[in-house]
């Protein structure tokens, strides 16, 4: 049997996408499947999803205006 | 609104839990025991919970204890320590329990086992939990309360005063049972109930207790803790006092944990409510047949 070898192939639980908000602003999040990120426009932050686990920590988030 | 005082260093809490994760299985007896006692309360509630949250799930101990019990459909597990979260399975969110990243009106049930005592803003988080619940949703939490680790607190305090004429905080301040009821009410829970349970564990010696606390990820994370390593002599003196005061005939020492259970419902129109004062249709005296 072939194991998926690509990293980050674990899909995030779709249920989580219905209930998660930005921890900083409580604003809505947009799921960026390609980059495995949850985007908070209100906080201008992108929260990473690693191995299917959303990392909802401000200190781990990427600033949308950083680059 | 004024920010609540910063009592706990959440970065240190995260680091302690991350470090503890590897050896968690050897030290998580207390978490498993309290998770079990909390889970035992669920069958009393005759209903189903399609979507539940374990806030501060450690390594997934509660999920393993529940194992389909309690009428839970889908369980989401949230935890501050990535290393602990990695030991859990299923639907997980890495977050700070202090800022739960969940929308309002989503959960039928929120559970929490031994995580709330490290929060700086417990009243704020309880109010958030209440809002995250659907109307008539249930919150069931267990946290360490006042009286926990008193033997250790007293021994460390006495040893430090002996050695240096002063003392720095080494054991967490814990919420008092009476305050817990007030907190639940202030957070807006309907039908709040607070009760407590004392668990006394036995250790080979005071050092074994201290190792276990570190192994639980429960090492000192007070923001005002002394930021230098505690001197070995002080620990030894405290251990000596602990032993002298509490050891049994075999030299083993007890450690008390006072677990406070918090129960409350998100308000809903259908819930029983106390009547307005003065709205009674009959006199209590008539019912009791009490004519003085």
Interface residues (C-beta under 8 A of the other chain):
Chain A: X13 X15 X16 X18 X19 X20 X21 X22 X23 X24 X26 X52 X53 X54 X55 X56 X57 X60
Chain B: X51 X74 X76 X82 X85 X91 X92 X93 X94 X95 X96 X99 X100 X101 X102 X103 X106 X107
